[in-house]
């Protein structure tokens, strides 16, 4: 597990999350630790490196 910092697509605050590098493709919803809005997170790991990370707001 490694910590990854990114910007919330709602409140624009810098937040962090722990990423499990043993799973190559991940997609899930995680709430912002500042504003509590749901963020759709998708990411890809290749050869132990984070190669793609996307955090988007969820249209309600």
PyMOL Python script that loads the backbone (N, CA, C, O; Angstrom):
from pymol import cmd

cmd.read_pdbstr("""\
ATOM      1  N   UNK A   1       0.848  -1.175   0.000  1.00  0.00           N
ATOM      2  CA  UNK A   1       0.000   0.000   0.000  1.00  0.00           C
ATOM      3  C   UNK A   1       0.893   1.238   0.000  1.00  0.00           C
ATOM      4  O   UNK A   1       1.881   1.316   0.731  1.00  0.00           O
ATOM      5  N   UNK A   2       0.519   2.201  -0.840  1.00  0.00           N
ATOM      6  CA  UNK A   2       1.245   3.461  -0.889  1.00  0.00           C
ATOM      7  C   UNK A   2       0.246   4.611  -0.892  1.00  0.00           C
ATOM      8  O   UNK A   2      -0.855   4.496  -1.430  1.00  0.00           O
ATOM      9  N   UNK A   3       0.648   5.714  -0.286  1.00  0.00           N
ATOM     10  CA  UNK A   3      -0.209   6.887  -0.225  1.00  0.00           C
ATOM     11  C   UNK A   3      -0.079   7.676  -1.527  1.00  0.00           C
ATOM     12  O   UNK A   3       1.022   7.881  -2.037  1.00  0.00           O
ATOM     13  N   UNK A   4      -1.224   8.114  -2.055  1.00  0.00           N
ATOM     14  CA  UNK A   4      -1.262   8.905  -3.282  1.00  0.00           C
ATOM     15  C   UNK A   4      -2.075  10.167  -3.010  1.00  0.00           C
ATOM     16  O   UNK A   4      -3.183  10.091  -2.479  1.00  0.00           O
ATOM     17  N   UNK A   5      -1.532  11.320  -3.371  1.00  0.00           N
ATOM     18  CA  UNK A   5      -2.214  12.597  -3.178  1.00  0.00           C
ATOM     19  C   UNK A   5      -2.829  13.052  -4.493  1.00  0.00           C
ATOM     20  O   UNK A   5      -2.232  12.894  -5.557  1.00  0.00           O
ATOM     21  N   UNK A   6      -4.039  13.623  -4.407  1.00  0.00           N
ATOM     22  CA  UNK A   6      -4.717  14.147  -5.586  1.00  0.00           C
ATOM     23  C   UNK A   6      -5.688  15.237  -5.150  1.00  0.00           C
ATOM     24  O   UNK A   6      -5.900  15.448  -3.956  1.00  0.00           O
ATOM     25  N   UNK A   7      -6.274  15.924  -6.118  1.00  0.00           N
ATOM     26  CA  UNK A   7      -7.185  17.031  -5.844  1.00  0.00           C
ATOM     27  C   UNK A   7      -8.631  16.573  -5.978  1.00  0.00           C
ATOM     28  O   UNK A   7      -9.003  15.946  -6.969  1.00  0.00           O
ATOM     29  N   UNK A   8      -9.447  16.893  -4.967  1.00  0.00           N
ATOM     30  CA  UNK A   8     -10.865  16.546  -5.010  1.00  0.00           C
ATOM     31  C   UNK A   8     -11.533  17.302  -6.160  1.00  0.00           C
ATOM     32  O   UNK A   8     -11.331  18.509  -6.296  1.00  0.00           O
ATOM     33  N   UNK A   9     -12.324  16.614  -6.990  1.00  0.00           N
ATOM     34  CA  UNK A   9     -13.002  17.287  -8.103  1.00  0.00           C
ATOM     35  C   UNK A   9     -14.185  18.158  -7.671  1.00  0.00           C
ATOM     36  O   UNK A   9     -14.784  18.832  -8.508  1.00  0.00           O
ATOM     37  N   UNK A  10     -14.526  18.156  -6.398  1.00  0.00           N
ATOM     38  CA  UNK A  10     -15.617  18.992  -5.886  1.00  0.00           C
ATOM     39  C   UNK A  10     -15.084  20.239  -5.179  1.00  0.00           C
ATOM     40  O   UNK A  10     -15.408  21.363  -5.562  1.00  0.00           O
ATOM     41  N   UNK A  11     -14.265  20.032  -4.144  1.00  0.00           N
ATOM     42  CA  UNK A  11     -13.829  21.153  -3.302  1.00  0.00           C
ATOM     43  C   UNK A  11     -12.408  21.613  -3.630  1.00  0.00           C
ATOM     44  O   UNK A  11     -11.949  22.627  -3.103  1.00  0.00           O
ATOM     45  N   UNK A  12     -11.707  20.876  -4.497  1.00  0.00           N
ATOM     46  CA  UNK A  12     -10.362  21.197  -4.973  1.00  0.00           C
ATOM     47  C   UNK A  12      -9.295  21.119  -3.889  1.00  0.00           C
ATOM     48  O   UNK A  12      -8.171  21.577  -4.099  1.00  0.00           O
ATOM     49  N   UNK A  13      -9.628  20.547  -2.734  1.00  0.00           N
ATOM     50  CA  UNK A  13      -8.634  20.365  -1.674  1.00  0.00           C
ATOM     51  C   UNK A  13      -7.730  19.171  -2.016  1.00  0.00           C
ATOM     52  O   UNK A  13      -8.162  18.217  -2.664  1.00  0.00           O
ATOM     53  N   UNK A  14      -6.497  19.241  -1.578  1.00  0.00           N
ATOM     54  CA  UNK A  14      -5.575  18.116  -1.733  1.00  0.00           C
ATOM     55  C   UNK A  14      -5.942  17.054  -0.699  1.00  0.00           C
ATOM     56  O   UNK A  14      -6.008  17.336   0.497  1.00  0.00           O
ATOM     57  N   UNK A  15      -6.179  15.836  -1.170  1.00  0.00           N
ATOM     58  CA  UNK A  15      -6.506  14.726  -0.286  1.00  0.00           C
ATOM     59  C   UNK A  15      -5.606  13.548  -0.645  1.00  0.00           C
ATOM     60  O   UNK A  15      -4.922  13.564  -1.669  1.00  0.00           O
ATOM     61  N   UNK A  16      -5.616  12.538   0.201  1.00  0.00           N
ATOM     62  CA  UNK A  16      -4.786  11.373  -0.069  1.00  0.00           C
ATOM     63  C   UNK A  16      -5.590  10.099   0.115  1.00  0.00           C
ATOM     64  O   UNK A  16      -6.631  10.077   0.772  1.00  0.00           O
ATOM     65  N   UNK A  17      -5.071   9.045  -0.486  1.00  0.00           N
ATOM     66  CA  UNK A  17      -5.681   7.730  -0.327  1.00  0.00           C
ATOM     67  C   UNK A  17      -4.567   6.693  -0.395  1.00  0.00           C
ATOM     68  O   UNK A  17      -3.504   6.941  -0.965  1.00  0.00           O
ATOM     69  N   UNK A  18      -4.822   5.541   0.185  1.00  0.00           N
ATOM     70  CA  UNK A  18      -3.881   4.439   0.098  1.00  0.00           C
ATOM     71  C   UNK A  18      -4.234   3.578  -1.106  1.00  0.00           C
ATOM     72  O   UNK A  18      -5.394   3.215  -1.300  1.00  0.00           O
ATOM     73  N   UNK A  19      -3.241   3.258  -1.905  1.00  0.00           N
ATOM     74  CA  UNK A  19      -3.452   2.450  -3.103  1.00  0.00           C
ATOM     75  C   UNK A  19      -2.770   1.101  -2.917  1.00  0.00           C
ATOM     76  O   UNK A  19      -1.605   1.025  -2.529  1.00  0.00           O
ATOM     77  N   UNK A  20      -3.514   0.044  -3.200  1.00  0.00           N
ATOM     78  CA  UNK A  20      -2.990  -1.319  -3.156  1.00  0.00           C
ATOM     79  C   UNK A  20      -2.363  -1.627  -4.521  1.00  0.00           C
ATOM     80  O   UNK A  20      -3.073  -1.809  -5.509  1.00  0.00           O
ATOM     81  N   UNK A  21      -1.051  -1.681  -4.566  1.00  0.00           N
ATOM     82  CA  UNK A  21      -0.332  -1.889  -5.824  1.00  0.00           C
ATOM     83  C   UNK A  21      -0.362  -3.333  -6.297  1.00  0.00           C
ATOM     84  O   UNK A  21       0.178  -3.628  -7.363  1.00  0.00           O
ATOM     85  N   UNK A  22      -0.972  -4.243  -5.545  1.00  0.00           N
ATOM     86  CA  UNK A  22      -1.048  -5.643  -5.968  1.00  0.00           C
ATOM     87  C   UNK A  22      -2.233  -5.902  -6.894  1.00  0.00           C
ATOM     88  O   UNK A  22      -2.340  -6.987  -7.464  1.00  0.00           O
ATOM     89  N   UNK A  23      -3.134  -4.914  -7.053  1.00  0.00           N
ATOM     90  CA  UNK A  23      -4.303  -5.051  -7.935  1.00  0.00           C
ATOM     91  C   UNK A  23      -4.076  -4.157  -9.154  1.00  0.00           C
ATOM     92  O   UNK A  23      -4.041  -2.935  -9.006  1.00  0.00           O
ATOM     93  N   UNK A  24      -3.919  -4.731 -10.364  1.00  0.00           N
ATOM     94  CA  UNK A  24      -3.520  -3.933 -11.526  1.00  0.00           C
ATOM     95  C   UNK A  24      -4.557  -2.935 -12.038  1.00  0.00           C
ATOM     96  O   UNK A  24      -4.182  -1.862 -12.512  1.00  0.00           O
ATOM     97  N   UNK A  25      -5.836  -3.254 -11.958  1.00  0.00           N
ATOM     98  CA  UNK A  25      -6.875  -2.338 -12.433  1.00  0.00           C
ATOM     99  C   UNK A  25      -7.929  -2.195 -11.342  1.00  0.00           C
ATOM    100  O   UNK A  25      -8.467  -3.187 -10.850  1.00  0.00           O
ATOM    101  N   UNK A  26      -8.219  -0.942 -10.967  1.00  0.00           N
ATOM    102  CA  UNK A  26      -9.161  -0.698  -9.881  1.00  0.00           C
ATOM    103  C   UNK A  26     -10.138   0.404 -10.279  1.00  0.00           C
ATOM    104  O   UNK A  26      -9.776   1.351 -10.977  1.00  0.00           O
ATOM    105  N   UNK A  27     -11.373   0.265  -9.827  1.00  0.00           N
ATOM    106  CA  UNK A  27     -12.399   1.276 -10.034  1.00  0.00           C
ATOM    107  C   UNK A  27     -13.365   1.197  -8.864  1.00  0.00           C
ATOM    108  O   UNK A  27     -13.955   0.147  -8.607  1.00  0.00           O
ATOM    109  N   UNK A  28     -13.524   2.305  -8.156  1.00  0.00           N
ATOM    110  CA  UNK A  28     -14.415   2.319  -7.005  1.00  0.00           C
ATOM    111  C   UNK A  28     -14.775   3.745  -6.637  1.00  0.00           C
ATOM    112  O   UNK A  28     -14.221   4.698  -7.185  1.00  0.00           O
ATOM    113  N   UNK A  29     -15.708   3.884  -5.706  1.00  0.00           N
ATOM    114  CA  UNK A  29     -16.148   5.191  -5.220  1.00  0.00           C
ATOM    115  C   UNK A  29     -15.619   5.381  -3.811  1.00  0.00           C
ATOM    116  O   UNK A  29     -15.759   4.508  -2.955  1.00  0.00           O
ATOM    117  N   UNK A  30     -15.005   6.543  -3.584  1.00  0.00           N
ATOM    118  CA  UNK A  30     -14.509   6.889  -2.254  1.00  0.00           C
ATOM    119  C   UNK A  30     -14.937   8.315  -1.938  1.00  0.00           C
ATOM    120  O   UNK A  30     -14.859   9.197  -2.793  1.00  0.00           O
ATOM    121  N   UNK A  31     -15.389   8.539  -0.712  1.00  0.00           N
ATOM    122  CA  UNK A  31     -15.814   9.886  -0.315  1.00  0.00           C
ATOM    123  C   UNK A  31     -14.608  10.763  -0.018  1.00  0.00           C
ATOM    124  O   UNK A  31     -13.611  10.304   0.539  1.00  0.00           O
ATOM    125  N   UNK A  32     -14.714  12.048  -0.404  1.00  0.00           N
ATOM    126  CA  UNK A  32     -13.674  13.022  -0.090  1.00  0.00           C
ATOM    127  C   UNK A  32     -13.585  13.175   1.425  1.00  0.00           C
ATOM    128  O   UNK A  32     -14.608  13.276   2.104  1.00  0.00           O
ATOM    129  N   UNK A  33     -12.372  13.191   1.950  1.00  0.00           N
ATOM    130  CA  UNK A  33     -12.194  13.322   3.400  1.00  0.00           C
ATOM    131  C   UNK A  33     -12.435  14.746   3.887  1.00  0.00           C
ATOM    132  O   UNK A  33     -12.490  14.975   5.095  1.00  0.00           O
ATOM    133  N   UNK A  34     -12.581  15.716   2.969  1.00  0.00           N
ATOM    134  CA  UNK A  34     -12.831  17.108   3.347  1.00  0.00           C
ATOM    135  C   UNK A  34     -14.310  17.461   3.192  1.00  0.00           C
ATOM    136  O   UNK A  34     -14.949  17.895   4.151  1.00  0.00           O
ATOM    137  N   UNK A  35     -14.861  17.273   1.974  1.00  0.00           N
ATOM    138  CA  UNK A  35     -16.240  17.704   1.708  1.00  0.00           C
ATOM    139  C   UNK A  35     -17.254  16.556   1.701  1.00  0.00           C
ATOM    140  O   UNK A  35     -18.457  16.801   1.612  1.00  0.00           O
ATOM    141  N   UNK A  36     -16.784  15.308   1.792  1.00  0.00           N
ATOM    142  CA  UNK A  36     -17.624  14.103   1.882  1.00  0.00           C
ATOM    143  C   UNK A  36     -18.377  13.747   0.609  1.00  0.00           C
ATOM    144  O   UNK A  36     -19.223  12.854   0.644  1.00  0.00           O
ATOM    145  N   UNK A  37     -18.109  14.403  -0.506  1.00  0.00           N
ATOM    146  CA  UNK A  37     -18.759  14.050  -1.767  1.00  0.00           C
ATOM    147  C   UNK A  37     -18.133  12.786  -2.345  1.00  0.00           C
ATOM    148  O   UNK A  37     -16.950  12.530  -2.124  1.00  0.00           O
ATOM    149  N   UNK A  38     -18.917  11.985  -3.089  1.00  0.00           N
ATOM    150  CA  UNK A  38     -18.394  10.735  -3.660  1.00  0.00           C
ATOM    151  C   UNK A  38     -17.531  10.994  -4.892  1.00  0.00           C
ATOM    152  O   UNK A  38     -17.905  11.759  -5.780  1.00  0.00           O
ATOM    153  N   UNK A  39     -16.384  10.349  -4.928  1.00  0.00           N
ATOM    154  CA  UNK A  39     -15.438  10.486  -6.038  1.00  0.00           C
ATOM    155  C   UNK A  39     -15.281   9.135  -6.711  1.00  0.00           C
ATOM    156  O   UNK A  39     -15.010   8.133  -6.049  1.00  0.00           O
ATOM    157  N   UNK A  40     -15.450   9.104  -8.037  1.00  0.00           N
ATOM    158  CA  UNK A  40     -15.203   7.885  -8.807  1.00  0.00           C
ATOM    159  C   UNK A  40     -13.708   7.821  -9.095  1.00  0.00           C
ATOM    160  O   UNK A  40     -13.162   8.675  -9.793  1.00  0.00           O
ATOM    161  N   UNK A  41     -13.060   6.811  -8.554  1.00  0.00           N
ATOM    162  CA  UNK A  41     -11.617   6.642  -8.712  1.00  0.00           C
ATOM    163  C   UNK A  41     -11.364   5.454  -9.630  1.00  0.00           C
ATOM    164  O   UNK A  41     -11.901   4.369  -9.411  1.00  0.00           O
ATOM    165  N   UNK A  42     -10.543   5.660 -10.659  1.00  0.00           N
ATOM    166  CA  UNK A  42     -10.091   4.565 -11.513  1.00  0.00           C
ATOM    167  C   UNK A  42      -8.574   4.692 -11.633  1.00  0.00           C
ATOM    168  O   UNK A  42      -8.033   5.790 -11.762  1.00  0.00           O
ATOM    169  N   UNK A  43      -7.909   3.548 -11.588  1.00  0.00           N
ATOM    170  CA  UNK A  43      -6.452   3.584 -11.676  1.00  0.00           C
ATOM    171  C   UNK A  43      -5.919   2.292 -12.237  1.00  0.00           C
ATOM    172  O   UNK A  43      -6.588   1.258 -12.218  1.00  0.00           O
ATOM    173  N   UNK A  44      -4.698   2.367 -12.739  1.00  0.00           N
ATOM    174  CA  UNK A  44      -4.013   1.194 -13.286  1.00  0.00           C
ATOM    175  C   UNK A  44      -2.591   1.151 -12.751  1.00  0.00           C
ATOM    176  O   UNK A  44      -1.915   2.172 -12.627  1.00  0.00           O
ATOM    177  N   UNK A  45      -2.160  -0.063 -12.438  1.00  0.00           N
ATOM    178  CA  UNK A  45      -0.813  -0.331 -11.965  1.00  0.00           C
ATOM    179  C   UNK A  45      -0.145  -1.246 -12.986  1.00  0.00           C
ATOM    180  O   UNK A  45      -0.747  -2.224 -13.430  1.00  0.00           O
ATOM    181  N   UNK A  46       1.086  -0.937 -13.357  1.00  0.00           N
ATOM    182  CA  UNK A  46       1.842  -1.788 -14.272  1.00  0.00           C
ATOM    183  C   UNK A  46       3.272  -1.895 -13.763  1.00  0.00           C
ATOM    184  O   UNK A  46       3.939  -0.884 -13.542  1.00  0.00           O
ATOM    185  N   UNK A  47       3.735  -3.117 -13.579  1.00  0.00           N
ATOM    186  CA  UNK A  47       5.087  -3.397 -13.119  1.00  0.00           C
ATOM    187  C   UNK A  47       5.422  -2.617 -11.843  1.00  0.00           C
ATOM    188  O   UNK A  47       6.523  -2.086 -11.696  1.00  0.00           O
ATOM    189  N   UNK A  48       4.460  -2.558 -10.932  1.00  0.00           N
ATOM    190  CA  UNK A  48       4.670  -1.916  -9.643  1.00  0.00           C
ATOM    191  C   UNK A  48       4.633  -0.402  -9.659  1.00  0.00           C
ATOM    192  O   UNK A  48       4.995   0.237  -8.671  1.00  0.00           O
ATOM    193  N   UNK A  49       4.196   0.188 -10.779  1.00  0.00           N
ATOM    194  CA  UNK A  49       4.123   1.645 -10.915  1.00  0.00           C
ATOM    195  C   UNK A  49       2.693   2.072 -11.217  1.00  0.00           C
ATOM    196  O   UNK A  49       1.974   1.393 -11.949  1.00  0.00           O
ATOM    197  N   UNK A  50       2.289   3.201 -10.648  1.00  0.00           N
ATOM    198  CA  UNK A  50       0.985   3.793 -10.957  1.00  0.00           C
ATOM    199  C   UNK A  50       1.095   4.452 -12.329  1.00  0.00           C
ATOM    200  O   UNK A  50       1.825   5.431 -12.486  1.00  0.00           O
ATOM    201  N   UNK A  51       0.374   3.923 -13.333  1.00  0.00           N
ATOM    202  CA  UNK A  51       0.489   4.436 -14.699  1.00  0.00           C
ATOM    203  C   UNK A  51      -0.713   5.267 -15.123  1.00  0.00           C
ATOM    204  O   UNK A  51      -0.627   6.031 -16.085  1.00  0.00           O
ATOM    205  N   UNK A  52      -1.832   5.129 -14.418  1.00  0.00           N
ATOM    206  CA  UNK A  52      -3.020   5.918 -14.757  1.00  0.00           C
ATOM    207  C   UNK A  52      -3.827   6.122 -13.486  1.00  0.00           C
ATOM    208  O   UNK A  52      -4.067   5.172 -12.741  1.00  0.00           O
ATOM    209  N   UNK A  53      -4.249   7.362 -13.232  1.00  0.00           N
ATOM    210  CA  UNK A  53      -5.072   7.679 -12.062  1.00  0.00           C
ATOM    211  C   UNK A  53      -6.061   8.743 -12.476  1.00  0.00           C
ATOM    212  O   UNK A  53      -5.685   9.763 -13.052  1.00  0.00           O
ATOM    213  N   UNK A  54      -7.339   8.503 -12.179  1.00  0.00           N
ATOM    214  CA  UNK A  54      -8.384   9.461 -12.523  1.00  0.00           C
ATOM    215  C   UNK A  54      -9.366   9.547 -11.370  1.00  0.00           C
ATOM    216  O   UNK A  54      -9.838   8.527 -10.869  1.00  0.00           O
ATOM    217  N   UNK A  55      -9.677  10.780 -10.946  1.00  0.00           N
ATOM    218  CA  UNK A  55     -10.650  11.023  -9.876  1.00  0.00           C
ATOM    219  C   UNK A  55     -11.683  11.992 -10.418  1.00  0.00           C
ATOM    220  O   UNK A  55     -11.360  13.144 -10.709  1.00  0.00           O
ATOM    221  N   UNK A  56     -12.925  11.537 -10.557  1.00  0.00           N
ATOM    222  CA  UNK A  56     -13.979  12.350 -11.151  1.00  0.00           C
ATOM    223  C   UNK A  56     -15.185  12.462 -10.209  1.00  0.00           C
ATOM    224  O   UNK A  56     -15.455  11.573  -9.403  1.00  0.00           O
ATOM    225  N   UNK A  57     -15.901  13.589 -10.341  1.00  0.00           N
ATOM    226  CA  UNK A  57     -17.138  13.703  -9.565  1.00  0.00           C
ATOM    227  C   UNK A  57     -18.197  12.792 -10.193  1.00  0.00           C
ATOM    228  O   UNK A  57     -18.144  12.476 -11.382  1.00  0.00           O
ATOM    229  N   UNK A  58     -19.134  12.392  -9.383  1.00  0.00           N
ATOM    230  CA  UNK A  58     -20.217  11.517  -9.836  1.00  0.00           C
ATOM    231  C   UNK A  58     -21.428  12.391 -10.102  1.00  0.00           C
ATOM    232  O   UNK A  58     -21.907  13.091  -9.211  1.00  0.00           O
ATOM    233  N   UNK A  59     -21.915  12.349 -11.323  1.00  0.00           N
ATOM    234  CA  UNK A  59     -23.117  13.135 -11.671  1.00  0.00           C
ATOM    235  C   UNK A  59     -24.301  12.614 -10.896  1.00  0.00           C
ATOM    236  O   UNK A  59     -24.585  11.417 -10.911  1.00  0.00           O
ATOM    237  N   UNK A  60     -24.993  13.509 -10.219  1.00  0.00           N
ATOM    238  CA  UNK A  60     -26.145  13.092  -9.407  1.00  0.00           C
ATOM    239  C   UNK A  60     -27.434  13.467 -10.058  1.00  0.00           C
ATOM    240  O   UNK A  60     -28.503  13.194  -9.513  1.00  0.00           O
TER     241      UNK A  60
END
""", "prot")
cmd.dss("prot")
cmd.show_as("cartoon", "prot")
cmd.util.cbc("prot")
cmd.orient("prot")
